[in-house]
């Protein structure tokens, strides 16, 4: 929960081109797409090894971008 919260915090506090890419990415998502929080509200595994992956991060950088 904490790890994901930190990632979301970084996402919400972007500026410049990263903020524009974030806004475009989120604006283009279906309003009923909750895949980013399915891991939180979905069923919980009994064994930690059976836990599903939280979510696959979507990079904000265009393909081929080097930081």
PDB file of N, CA, C and O in Angstrom, chain B, residues numbered from 101:
ATOM      1  N   UNK B 101       0.821  -1.184   0.000  1.00  0.00           N
ATOM      2  CA  UNK B 101       0.000   0.000   0.000  1.00  0.00           C
ATOM      3  C   UNK B 101       0.874   1.261   0.000  1.00  0.00           C
ATOM      4  O   UNK B 101       0.627   2.201  -0.755  1.00  0.00           O
ATOM      5  N   UNK B 102       1.893   1.262   0.854  1.00  0.00           N
ATOM      6  CA  UNK B 102       2.770   2.435   0.959  1.00  0.00           C
ATOM      7  C   UNK B 102       3.551   2.650  -0.333  1.00  0.00           C
ATOM      8  O   UNK B 102       3.673   3.777  -0.813  1.00  0.00           O
ATOM      9  N   UNK B 103       4.076   1.566  -0.891  1.00  0.00           N
ATOM     10  CA  UNK B 103       4.840   1.673  -2.134  1.00  0.00           C
ATOM     11  C   UNK B 103       3.987   2.268  -3.249  1.00  0.00           C
ATOM     12  O   UNK B 103       4.434   3.155  -3.976  1.00  0.00           O
ATOM     13  N   UNK B 104       2.776   1.783  -3.376  1.00  0.00           N
ATOM     14  CA  UNK B 104       1.881   2.288  -4.408  1.00  0.00           C
ATOM     15  C   UNK B 104       1.489   3.736  -4.124  1.00  0.00           C
ATOM     16  O   UNK B 104       1.385   4.540  -5.050  1.00  0.00           O
ATOM     17  N   UNK B 105       1.271   4.074  -2.865  1.00  0.00           N
ATOM     18  CA  UNK B 105       0.938   5.460  -2.502  1.00  0.00           C
ATOM     19  C   UNK B 105       2.047   6.412  -2.906  1.00  0.00           C
ATOM     20  O   UNK B 105       1.782   7.508  -3.399  1.00  0.00           O
ATOM     21  N   UNK B 106       3.264   6.005  -2.702  1.00  0.00           N
ATOM     22  CA  UNK B 106       4.395   6.853  -3.100  1.00  0.00           C
ATOM     23  C   UNK B 106       4.412   7.069  -4.615  1.00  0.00           C
ATOM     24  O   UNK B 106       4.658   8.178  -5.089  1.00  0.00           O
ATOM     25  N   UNK B 107       4.151   6.003  -5.363  1.00  0.00           N
ATOM     26  CA  UNK B 107       4.121   6.117  -6.829  1.00  0.00           C
ATOM     27  C   UNK B 107       3.017   7.067  -7.273  1.00  0.00           C
ATOM     28  O   UNK B 107       3.234   7.914  -8.139  1.00  0.00           O
ATOM     29  N   UNK B 108       1.844   6.930  -6.687  1.00  0.00           N
ATOM     30  CA  UNK B 108       0.734   7.830  -7.033  1.00  0.00           C
ATOM     31  C   UNK B 108       1.071   9.265  -6.631  1.00  0.00           C
ATOM     32  O   UNK B 108       0.731  10.203  -7.351  1.00  0.00           O
ATOM     33  N   UNK B 109       1.728   9.443  -5.502  1.00  0.00           N
ATOM     34  CA  UNK B 109       2.125  10.784  -5.073  1.00  0.00           C
ATOM     35  C   UNK B 109       3.054  11.440  -6.079  1.00  0.00           C
ATOM     36  O   UNK B 109       2.890  12.615  -6.408  1.00  0.00           O
ATOM     37  N   UNK B 110       4.032  10.683  -6.568  1.00  0.00           N
ATOM     38  CA  UNK B 110       4.938  11.218  -7.593  1.00  0.00           C
ATOM     39  C   UNK B 110       4.159  11.557  -8.863  1.00  0.00           C
ATOM     40  O   UNK B 110       4.413  12.576  -9.505  1.00  0.00           O
ATOM     41  N   UNK B 111       3.213  10.697  -9.214  1.00  0.00           N
ATOM     42  CA  UNK B 111       2.416  10.919 -10.420  1.00  0.00           C
ATOM     43  C   UNK B 111       1.612  12.222 -10.325  1.00  0.00           C
ATOM     44  O   UNK B 111       1.537  12.968 -11.301  1.00  0.00           O
ATOM     45  N   UNK B 112       1.022  12.499  -9.184  1.00  0.00           N
ATOM     46  CA  UNK B 112       0.165  13.690  -9.038  1.00  0.00           C
ATOM     47  C   UNK B 112       0.955  14.980  -8.919  1.00  0.00           C
ATOM     48  O   UNK B 112       0.392  16.058  -9.114  1.00  0.00           O
ATOM     49  N   UNK B 113       2.244  14.905  -8.605  1.00  0.00           N
ATOM     50  CA  UNK B 113       3.037  16.117  -8.408  1.00  0.00           C
ATOM     51  C   UNK B 113       4.026  16.376  -9.541  1.00  0.00           C
ATOM     52  O   UNK B 113       5.063  17.004  -9.326  1.00  0.00           O
ATOM     53  N   UNK B 114       3.715  15.902 -10.735  1.00  0.00           N
ATOM     54  CA  UNK B 114       4.561  16.151 -11.901  1.00  0.00           C
ATOM     55  C   UNK B 114       4.325  17.560 -12.427  1.00  0.00           C
ATOM     56  O   UNK B 114       3.307  18.186 -12.133  1.00  0.00           O
ATOM     57  N   UNK B 115       5.277  18.042 -13.207  1.00  0.00           N
ATOM     58  CA  UNK B 115       5.074  19.313 -13.889  1.00  0.00           C
ATOM     59  C   UNK B 115       5.675  19.243 -15.284  1.00  0.00           C
ATOM     60  O   UNK B 115       6.323  18.258 -15.637  1.00  0.00           O
ATOM     61  N   UNK B 116       5.459  20.286 -16.075  1.00  0.00           N
ATOM     62  CA  UNK B 116       6.026  20.349 -17.419  1.00  0.00           C
ATOM     63  C   UNK B 116       5.472  19.283 -18.340  1.00  0.00           C
ATOM     64  O   UNK B 116       4.287  18.955 -18.292  1.00  0.00           O
ATOM     65  N   UNK B 117       6.350  18.743 -19.188  1.00  0.00           N
ATOM     66  CA  UNK B 117       5.938  17.748 -20.181  1.00  0.00           C
ATOM     67  C   UNK B 117       5.440  16.462 -19.532  1.00  0.00           C
ATOM     68  O   UNK B 117       4.518  15.827 -20.042  1.00  0.00           O
ATOM     69  N   UNK B 118       6.046  16.073 -18.405  1.00  0.00           N
ATOM     70  CA  UNK B 118       5.570  14.863 -17.718  1.00  0.00           C
ATOM     71  C   UNK B 118       4.120  15.032 -17.267  1.00  0.00           C
ATOM     72  O   UNK B 118       3.330  14.092 -17.351  1.00  0.00           O
ATOM     73  N   UNK B 119       3.770  16.226 -16.789  1.00  0.00           N
ATOM     74  CA  UNK B 119       2.390  16.498 -16.380  1.00  0.00           C
ATOM     75  C   UNK B 119       1.445  16.396 -17.587  1.00  0.00           C
ATOM     76  O   UNK B 119       0.355  15.833 -17.476  1.00  0.00           O
ATOM     77  N   UNK B 120       1.858  16.934 -18.726  1.00  0.00           N
ATOM     78  CA  UNK B 120       1.041  16.857 -19.933  1.00  0.00           C
ATOM     79  C   UNK B 120       0.834  15.404 -20.370  1.00  0.00           C
ATOM     80  O   UNK B 120      -0.279  15.009 -20.719  1.00  0.00           O
ATOM     81  N   UNK B 121       1.913  14.610 -20.350  1.00  0.00           N
ATOM     82  CA  UNK B 121       1.799  13.194 -20.723  1.00  0.00           C
ATOM     83  C   UNK B 121       0.877  12.452 -19.761  1.00  0.00           C
ATOM     84  O   UNK B 121       0.057  11.636 -20.181  1.00  0.00           O
ATOM     85  N   UNK B 122       1.019  12.743 -18.455  1.00  0.00           N
ATOM     86  CA  UNK B 122       0.139  12.115 -17.455  1.00  0.00           C
ATOM     87  C   UNK B 122      -1.310  12.476 -17.744  1.00  0.00           C
ATOM     88  O   UNK B 122      -2.177  11.603 -17.760  1.00  0.00           O
ATOM     89  N   UNK B 123      -1.578  13.753 -17.971  1.00  0.00           N
ATOM     90  CA  UNK B 123      -2.948  14.195 -18.219  1.00  0.00           C
ATOM     91  C   UNK B 123      -3.521  13.528 -19.462  1.00  0.00           C
ATOM     92  O   UNK B 123      -4.671  13.090 -19.456  1.00  0.00           O
ATOM     93  N   UNK B 124      -2.733  13.447 -20.521  1.00  0.00           N
ATOM     94  CA  UNK B 124      -3.195  12.790 -21.750  1.00  0.00           C
ATOM     95  C   UNK B 124      -3.468  11.307 -21.520  1.00  0.00           C
ATOM     96  O   UNK B 124      -4.475  10.773 -21.984  1.00  0.00           O
ATOM     97  N   UNK B 125      -2.569  10.652 -20.804  1.00  0.00           N
ATOM     98  CA  UNK B 125      -2.736   9.230 -20.508  1.00  0.00           C
ATOM     99  C   UNK B 125      -4.030   8.995 -19.731  1.00  0.00           C
ATOM    100  O   UNK B 125      -4.821   8.124 -20.090  1.00  0.00           O
ATOM    101  N   UNK B 126      -4.243   9.762 -18.680  1.00  0.00           N
ATOM    102  CA  UNK B 126      -5.433   9.566 -17.856  1.00  0.00           C
ATOM    103  C   UNK B 126      -6.704  10.005 -18.585  1.00  0.00           C
ATOM    104  O   UNK B 126      -7.755   9.384 -18.425  1.00  0.00           O
ATOM    105  N   UNK B 127      -6.620  11.044 -19.365  1.00  0.00           N
ATOM    106  CA  UNK B 127      -7.781  11.539 -20.107  1.00  0.00           C
ATOM    107  C   UNK B 127      -8.248  10.506 -21.132  1.00  0.00           C
ATOM    108  O   UNK B 127      -9.443  10.410 -21.413  1.00  0.00           O
ATOM    109  N   UNK B 128      -7.320   9.738 -21.689  1.00  0.00           N
ATOM    110  CA  UNK B 128      -7.659   8.756 -22.721  1.00  0.00           C
ATOM    111  C   UNK B 128      -8.150   7.430 -22.158  1.00  0.00           C
ATOM    112  O   UNK B 128      -8.560   6.556 -22.921  1.00  0.00           O
ATOM    113  N   UNK B 129      -8.118   7.265 -20.851  1.00  0.00           N
ATOM    114  CA  UNK B 129      -8.600   6.026 -20.236  1.00  0.00           C
ATOM    115  C   UNK B 129     -10.120   6.040 -20.140  1.00  0.00           C
ATOM    116  O   UNK B 129     -10.724   7.103 -19.994  1.00  0.00           O
ATOM    117  N   UNK B 130     -10.733   4.881 -20.220  1.00  0.00           N
ATOM    118  CA  UNK B 130     -12.170   4.751 -20.017  1.00  0.00           C
ATOM    119  C   UNK B 130     -12.488   5.125 -18.565  1.00  0.00           C
ATOM    120  O   UNK B 130     -11.769   4.722 -17.650  1.00  0.00           O
ATOM    121  N   UNK B 131     -13.536   5.874 -18.357  1.00  0.00           N
ATOM    122  CA  UNK B 131     -13.875   6.318 -16.990  1.00  0.00           C
ATOM    123  C   UNK B 131     -14.244   5.154 -16.076  1.00  0.00           C
ATOM    124  O   UNK B 131     -14.255   5.307 -14.854  1.00  0.00           O
ATOM    125  N   UNK B 132     -14.546   3.990 -16.656  1.00  0.00           N
ATOM    126  CA  UNK B 132     -14.891   2.810 -15.863  1.00  0.00           C
ATOM    127  C   UNK B 132     -13.731   1.822 -15.749  1.00  0.00           C
ATOM    128  O   UNK B 132     -13.929   0.687 -15.314  1.00  0.00           O
ATOM    129  N   UNK B 133     -12.533   2.237 -16.132  1.00  0.00           N
ATOM    130  CA  UNK B 133     -11.353   1.370 -16.057  1.00  0.00           C
ATOM    131  C   UNK B 133     -10.700   1.539 -14.690  1.00  0.00           C
ATOM    132  O   UNK B 133     -10.098   2.572 -14.395  1.00  0.00           O
ATOM    133  N   UNK B 134     -10.831   0.516 -13.873  1.00  0.00           N
ATOM    134  CA  UNK B 134     -10.273   0.552 -12.523  1.00  0.00           C
ATOM    135  C   UNK B 134      -9.093  -0.408 -12.365  1.00  0.00           C
ATOM    136  O   UNK B 134      -8.782  -0.829 -11.251  1.00  0.00           O
ATOM    137  N   UNK B 135      -8.436  -0.756 -13.474  1.00  0.00           N
ATOM    138  CA  UNK B 135      -7.375  -1.760 -13.391  1.00  0.00           C
ATOM    139  C   UNK B 135      -6.233  -1.348 -12.466  1.00  0.00           C
ATOM    140  O   UNK B 135      -5.543  -2.216 -11.931  1.00  0.00           O
ATOM    141  N   UNK B 136      -6.015  -0.048 -12.262  1.00  0.00           N
ATOM    142  CA  UNK B 136      -4.932   0.380 -11.388  1.00  0.00           C
ATOM    143  C   UNK B 136      -5.216   0.117  -9.912  1.00  0.00           C
ATOM    144  O   UNK B 136      -4.293   0.122  -9.098  1.00  0.00           O
ATOM    145  N   UNK B 137      -6.471  -0.111  -9.559  1.00  0.00           N
ATOM    146  CA  UNK B 137      -6.791  -0.369  -8.151  1.00  0.00           C
ATOM    147  C   UNK B 137      -7.412  -1.743  -7.935  1.00  0.00           C
ATOM    148  O   UNK B 137      -7.837  -2.057  -6.824  1.00  0.00           O
ATOM    149  N   UNK B 138      -7.471  -2.573  -8.986  1.00  0.00           N
ATOM    150  CA  UNK B 138      -8.008  -3.924  -8.828  1.00  0.00           C
ATOM    151  C   UNK B 138      -7.273  -4.700  -7.741  1.00  0.00           C
ATOM    152  O   UNK B 138      -7.895  -5.438  -6.978  1.00  0.00           O
ATOM    153  N   UNK B 139      -5.953  -4.538  -7.665  1.00  0.00           N
ATOM    154  CA  UNK B 139      -5.161  -5.273  -6.678  1.00  0.00           C
ATOM    155  C   UNK B 139      -5.588  -4.896  -5.263  1.00  0.00           C
ATOM    156  O   UNK B 139      -5.486  -5.714  -4.349  1.00  0.00           O
ATOM    157  N   UNK B 140      -6.061  -3.679  -5.075  1.00  0.00           N
ATOM    158  CA  UNK B 140      -6.427  -3.195  -3.743  1.00  0.00           C
ATOM    159  C   UNK B 140      -7.803  -3.689  -3.321  1.00  0.00           C
ATOM    160  O   UNK B 140      -7.993  -4.083  -2.170  1.00  0.00           O
ATOM    161  N   UNK B 141      -8.757  -3.671  -4.231  1.00  0.00           N
ATOM    162  CA  UNK B 141     -10.133  -4.005  -3.886  1.00  0.00           C
ATOM    163  C   UNK B 141     -10.561  -5.393  -4.318  1.00  0.00           C
ATOM    164  O   UNK B 141     -11.689  -5.804  -4.044  1.00  0.00           O
ATOM    165  N   UNK B 142      -9.676  -6.127  -4.994  1.00  0.00           N
ATOM    166  CA  UNK B 142     -10.003  -7.472  -5.437  1.00  0.00           C
ATOM    167  C   UNK B 142      -9.781  -8.491  -4.325  1.00  0.00           C
ATOM    168  O   UNK B 142      -9.454  -8.118  -3.198  1.00  0.00           O
ATOM    169  N   UNK B 143      -9.957  -9.773  -4.635  1.00  0.00           N
ATOM    170  CA  UNK B 143      -9.752 -10.826  -3.627  1.00  0.00           C
ATOM    171  C   UNK B 143      -8.301 -10.880  -3.168  1.00  0.00           C
ATOM    172  O   UNK B 143      -7.380 -10.568  -3.923  1.00  0.00           O
ATOM    173  N   UNK B 144      -8.122 -11.276  -1.934  1.00  0.00           N
ATOM    174  CA  UNK B 144      -6.789 -11.384  -1.340  1.00  0.00           C
ATOM    175  C   UNK B 144      -6.374 -12.849  -1.293  1.00  0.00           C
ATOM    176  O   UNK B 144      -7.160 -13.709  -0.895  1.00  0.00           O
ATOM    177  N   UNK B 145      -5.147 -13.130  -1.696  1.00  0.00           N
ATOM    178  CA  UNK B 145      -4.625 -14.495  -1.667  1.00  0.00           C
ATOM    179  C   UNK B 145      -4.274 -14.881  -0.234  1.00  0.00           C
ATOM    180  O   UNK B 145      -3.900 -14.030   0.572  1.00  0.00           O
ATOM    181  N   UNK B 146      -4.396 -16.164   0.075  1.00  0.00           N
ATOM    182  CA  UNK B 146      -4.045 -16.661   1.401  1.00  0.00           C
ATOM    183  C   UNK B 146      -2.530 -16.708   1.554  1.00  0.00           C
ATOM    184  O   UNK B 146      -2.000 -16.394   2.620  1.00  0.00           O
ATOM    185  N   UNK B 147      -1.839 -17.096   0.501  1.00  0.00           N
ATOM    186  CA  UNK B 147      -0.383 -17.204   0.507  1.00  0.00           C
ATOM    187  C   UNK B 147       0.195 -16.024  -0.276  1.00  0.00           C
ATOM    188  O   UNK B 147      -0.251 -15.757  -1.392  1.00  0.00           O
ATOM    189  N   UNK B 148       1.182 -15.311   0.285  1.00  0.00           N
ATOM    190  CA  UNK B 148       1.755 -14.162  -0.423  1.00  0.00           C
ATOM    191  C   UNK B 148       2.268 -14.490  -1.820  1.00  0.00           C
ATOM    192  O   UNK B 148       2.251 -13.628  -2.699  1.00  0.00           O
ATOM    193  N   UNK B 149       2.726 -15.731  -2.040  1.00  0.00           N
ATOM    194  CA  UNK B 149       3.208 -16.118  -3.370  1.00  0.00           C
ATOM    195  C   UNK B 149       2.078 -16.166  -4.405  1.00  0.00           C
ATOM    196  O   UNK B 149       2.335 -16.152  -5.609  1.00  0.00           O
ATOM    197  N   UNK B 150       0.839 -16.222  -3.938  1.00  0.00           N
ATOM    198  CA  UNK B 150      -0.317 -16.277  -4.837  1.00  0.00           C
ATOM    199  C   UNK B 150      -0.913 -14.895  -5.116  1.00  0.00           C
ATOM    200  O   UNK B 150      -1.873 -14.775  -5.878  1.00  0.00           O
ATOM    201  N   UNK B 151      -0.354 -13.867  -4.508  1.00  0.00           N
ATOM    202  CA  UNK B 151      -0.863 -12.513  -4.730  1.00  0.00           C
ATOM    203  C   UNK B 151      -0.642 -12.121  -6.184  1.00  0.00           C
ATOM    204  O   UNK B 151       0.424 -12.385  -6.739  1.00  0.00           O
ATOM    205  N   UNK B 152      -1.642 -11.491  -6.812  1.00  0.00           N
ATOM    206  CA  UNK B 152      -1.439 -11.022  -8.181  1.00  0.00           C
ATOM    207  C   UNK B 152      -0.522  -9.809  -8.189  1.00  0.00           C
ATOM    208  O   UNK B 152      -0.378  -9.119  -7.180  1.00  0.00           O
ATOM    209  N   UNK B 153       0.092  -9.557  -9.327  1.00  0.00           N
ATOM    210  CA  UNK B 153       0.922  -8.378  -9.484  1.00  0.00           C
ATOM    211  C   UNK B 153       0.027  -7.149  -9.311  1.00  0.00           C
ATOM    212  O   UNK B 153      -1.122  -7.161  -9.752  1.00  0.00           O
ATOM    213  N   UNK B 154       0.538  -6.086  -8.675  1.00  0.00           N
ATOM    214  CA  UNK B 154      -0.297  -4.922  -8.399  1.00  0.00           C
ATOM    215  C   UNK B 154      -0.817  -4.310  -9.689  1.00  0.00           C
ATOM    216  O   UNK B 154      -2.030  -4.270  -9.894  1.00  0.00           O
ATOM    217  N   UNK B 155       0.032  -3.848 -10.538  1.00  0.00           N
ATOM    218  CA  UNK B 155      -0.340  -3.334 -11.843  1.00  0.00           C
ATOM    219  C   UNK B 155       0.923  -3.103 -12.630  1.00  0.00           C
ATOM    220  O   UNK B 155       2.011  -3.004 -12.064  1.00  0.00           O
ATOM    221  N   UNK B 156       0.783  -3.018 -13.911  1.00  0.00           N
ATOM    222  CA  UNK B 156       1.926  -2.745 -14.767  1.00  0.00           C
ATOM    223  C   UNK B 156       2.011  -1.243 -14.964  1.00  0.00           C
ATOM    224  O   UNK B 156       1.112  -0.657 -15.568  1.00  0.00           O
ATOM    225  N   UNK B 157       3.066  -0.600 -14.475  1.00  0.00           N
ATOM    226  CA  UNK B 157       3.186   0.848 -14.655  1.00  0.00           C
ATOM    227  C   UNK B 157       3.208   1.235 -16.134  1.00  0.00           C
ATOM    228  O   UNK B 157       3.771   0.525 -16.967  1.00  0.00           O
ATOM    229  N   UNK B 158       2.597   2.353 -16.436  1.00  0.00           N
ATOM    230  CA  UNK B 158       2.609   2.889 -17.790  1.00  0.00           C
ATOM    231  C   UNK B 158       3.636   4.011 -17.803  1.00  0.00           C
ATOM    232  O   UNK B 158       3.467   5.005 -17.097  1.00  0.00           O
ATOM    233  N   UNK B 159       4.711   3.870 -18.599  1.00  0.00           N
ATOM    234  CA  UNK B 159       5.744   4.902 -18.606  1.00  0.00           C
ATOM    235  C   UNK B 159       5.218   6.209 -19.194  1.00  0.00           C
ATOM    236  O   UNK B 159       4.458   6.198 -20.163  1.00  0.00           O
ATOM    237  N   UNK B 160       5.618   7.312 -18.616  1.00  0.00           N
ATOM    238  CA  UNK B 160       5.233   8.629 -19.123  1.00  0.00           C
ATOM    239  C   UNK B 160       6.150   9.071 -20.255  1.00  0.00           C
ATOM    240  O   UNK B 160       5.760   9.897 -21.080  1.00  0.00           O
ATOM    241  N   UNK B 161       7.373   8.526 -20.305  1.00  0.00           N
ATOM    242  CA  UNK B 161       8.325   8.924 -21.328  1.00  0.00           C
ATOM    243  C   UNK B 161       7.931   8.319 -22.667  1.00  0.00           C
ATOM    244  O   UNK B 161       7.491   7.170 -22.723  1.00  0.00           O
ATOM    245  N   UNK B 162       8.083   9.077 -23.738  1.00  0.00           N
ATOM    246  CA  UNK B 162       7.836   8.499 -25.056  1.00  0.00           C
ATOM    247  C   UNK B 162       8.855   7.387 -25.324  1.00  0.00           C
ATOM    248  O   UNK B 162       9.951   7.398 -24.764  1.00  0.00           O
ATOM    249  N   UNK B 163       8.495   6.443 -26.171  1.00  0.00           N
ATOM    250  CA  UNK B 163       9.396   5.339 -26.511  1.00  0.00           C
ATOM    251  C   UNK B 163      10.718   5.877 -27.013  1.00  0.00           C
ATOM    252  O   UNK B 163      10.759   6.773 -27.855  1.00  0.00           O
ATOM    253  N   UNK B 164      11.809   5.316 -26.482  1.00  0.00           N
ATOM    254  CA  UNK B 164      13.136   5.742 -26.899  1.00  0.00           C
ATOM    255  C   UNK B 164      13.686   6.900 -26.101  1.00  0.00           C
ATOM    256  O   UNK B 164      14.814   7.327 -26.344  1.00  0.00           O
ATOM    257  N   UNK B 165      12.906   7.435 -25.132  1.00  0.00           N
ATOM    258  CA  UNK B 165      13.361   8.567 -24.321  1.00  0.00           C
ATOM    259  C   UNK B 165      14.407   8.097 -23.315  1.00  0.00           C
ATOM    260  O   UNK B 165      14.214   7.073 -22.659  1.00  0.00           O
ATOM    261  N   UNK B 166      15.477   8.807 -23.191  1.00  0.00           N
ATOM    262  CA  UNK B 166      16.531   8.471 -22.239  1.00  0.00           C
ATOM    263  C   UNK B 166      16.624   9.608 -21.238  1.00  0.00           C
ATOM    264  O   UNK B 166      16.753  10.773 -21.615  1.00  0.00           O
ATOM    265  N   UNK B 167      16.557   9.256 -19.942  1.00  0.00           N
ATOM    266  CA  UNK B 167      16.643  10.279 -18.889  1.00  0.00           C
ATOM    267  C   UNK B 167      18.076  10.588 -18.561  1.00  0.00           C
ATOM    268  O   UNK B 167      18.346  11.424 -17.699  1.00  0.00           O
TER     269      UNK B 167
END
